[in-house]
Each structure stands twice: as C-alpha cells, then as structure tokens.
Amino acid sequence: MSLTNLAASNAYNLAQRLTNQTQSTPTLEKAAESPPDFGQMVKDGVTGVLEKGQVAETTATDMVAGKADVVDVVTAVAETEVALETLVSVRDRVISAYEEIMRMPI
C-alpha cells in the first residue's frame, strides 16, 4: 500500500468516526432521535489522534529496543501525521464556517 493510499484510508477512517458513520444501526437510529453532539465528535477526533500518536511513540521506542522494524515506525508515524492533518483541516473548516456566519447581516 503506498503512502498516498494509506493517507487516504486514514483520512476516510477519521472522517467516518467524526460523523458517527461507523456505529451500528440501532445506535444510528438513537443518534437520529437526539441532536448531534459536536463537542463529543471533536473529543472523539482528538482522542483518536492522541491514540495514534501514542502508538507511534510506543513503536519508535520498541524500534530503539530492537523489538520493531523501521517500516512499522514509518507506518505509525504516517498514520499519526494523516490523522493530525485531517483534524487540522476539520478545525480550519469549522473556523471558516464560524467566520462566515459572523459576517452574515443580522
């Protein structure tokens, strides 16, 4: 799998988590009944990025100890980078939307 495919796959997975599309059908039906919780979606996104960062750090430590390959470290770091870039992109879009709303006449 090339880095571009890996980046696209990771971005898609994070987007799915942020939009709650990976939930089961009963959970989706329950979510449709209640209003979406934007704060929880952001928290889940940040938590996912932090978890990927911890995995990358652990893998790098394992490589230094001779327990992991360089390929594993590069993959973990690339996944973390893509997740972080996706989160920053979402943040930028939210800020842009907020600024656009603030420019609307009352």
N, C-alpha and C positions, 0 to 999 in steps of 0.2 A: 504494500500500500504506500503510495507516495505521500509526501508531506502535505501536498495540496488536498488529496483525498482525506487524509487524517484531519486536517484543519476543517474541512467542510463537514465531516462527520461529527467532530466535536462541537462545532458551532450549531449544527442541527440538534444534537442531543441537548445542549444547554437551552436552546430556544424551546424545545419541547417541554423541558422542566419548567421554564419560566411561564409558559402558557398553560401549564397543567394538562397537557395532552397525553401524558404517559400514565394517567390514572385509569383505574378500572371503570367500567360503565356505571356501576352504582355510585361510585364517587363522583363521576362526571354529572350524573343526574342530581346528586345532592349539591354539587357546586353550582349547577344551573339555578337551583332554588334560592341559594343565598348569594348576596353580592360578592364579586371577586375582591379579594384582599390584596391590594397592590403591595402593601408592606411585607406581607408574607412571601409574595413572589420575589421581591427584591432580596429578602432574607435568604430564601432558598438558593437564589442565584449566587449570592456572596458566599454562602456556606459551601456550595459546590466548587467554587473557585478555590476556597481555602483548603478543602479536602484534596483537590488536585495538587495544590502547592505542597501540602504535607506529604503526599505520595511521592512527588518529585524529590523533595528533600530527603525522605527516607531512602529512596532508590539511589540517590547520589551518595548518601552515607554508606549504603550497602556496597556500592562500587568501590569506594575507598577501602572498605574492609575486605574486598575481593569476593563478595557474595553476589554481585550483579554485573551484567555486561554493560558496555558503553551504549549499546543500542537501546537497552531498557531505560537508561538515564535520558538519552536524547528523546525518546518517545514520551516519557513522563514530563519532561520539560516542555516539549512541543505541545502536549495536551494542555498543560497549565497556561502556556502562552496564548493558545487559541481561546481558552475559556476566559482568560483575563481580557483579551481583546474584544470578545463578544460582550462581556459585561460592560466594558468601557463604551462600546458602541451603543448599547441599550441606554446607558446613562446619558450619553450625548443626545440621543433621540428624545429622551424624557425632558431634558433641559431645553432642547429646541422647541418641543411642544409647549412647554410652560411659557417660554418667551413669546411664542406666537399667541398664546391665549392672553398674555398680559398686554399685547399690542392691540387686541380687539377693542373697538369702541364700546362703551357702556350704553 
